[in-house]
Amino acid sequence: MDRYAVAGNPVEHSQSPFIHARFAQATSEAVEYGRLWCPLDGFAQTVRDFAASGARGCNVTVPFKFDAYALASRHSERATLAQAANVLRFDAAGWFADNTDGAGLVRDIERNASVPLAGQRVLLIGAGGAAAGALGPLLLARPAELVVANRTLDKAAALVARHAALAQANAVALRAASLDAVGEAFDVVVNATASSLKGAPIPVAPGVLRPGTLALDMMYGPAARGFLDWAIAHGATGRDGLGMLVEQAAEAFLLWRGVRPDTAPVLQALRDKLAGEAPR
């Protein structure tokens, strides 16, 4: 069995082991997948020890996506653009880093939620590792306008500057904004901050929504409930990050194993699993 894991802190809540077990079963790949808890000051050593034990790779979750990028000697184009990685492959020729977050997000929005991004107005909230991974693939989907909003404007501006050429090549009006000056009535709003995980207030005003806006929180389960309730209360369509989680996992599985698993039955199985675990 080839061993993989999801590395992060916290990590005990992660559904990645369930997802990859289903992928392995469906594709007949000999994969064992677990959780790898990393001390906040010990991510690099923990992952190095995991690789030295014979493991083949890992997913990386909060708050280590920038650290994961720095650990690798080789990087995919999308990881280089994001300067963050959520997938590591422990190749003998040098660790390879990729970022599948954005591809998973776009696939979930367009395929699973049936919302085309081309020509739409999109708001991306946050400028950390999750937002950095999402921005490039969102631009490749060619929305008419994309606003990156963050509490620290300079951080959003730096992320926008790094993606300016890609935005221009795809005819997307890209700009950075502070959280209180983003504009109104977006077609798609994506919360890429950790506000839901921390139980913090919604970081933007309700005016960013219009009736029918797709409001997606990258978190899932109880953590996403506040954002989804807020979106629905203001006439938007709320969506959690489960679909994105499964789709980005499929991208990672493809990178590791060379085969893309079917995501639809796994996403349904995961939703059924979590519904069964929800308090009644």
Secondary structure, DSSP 8 states (H G I E B T S, - for coil): -EEEEEEESS-TT--HHHHHHHHHHHHT--EEEEEEE--TT-HHHHHHHHHHTT--EEEE-TT-HHHHHHH-SEE-HHHHHHT--SEEE--TT--EEE--HHHHHHHIIIIIS----TT-EEEEE--SHHHHHHHHHHHHT--SEEEEEESSHHHHHHHHHHTHHHHHHTT-EEEEEETTSS-S--SEEEE-SSHHHHT---SS-GGG--TT-EEEES--THHHHHHHHHHHHTT-EEE-SHHHHHHHHHHHHHHHHS-----HHHHHHHHHHHHHHS--
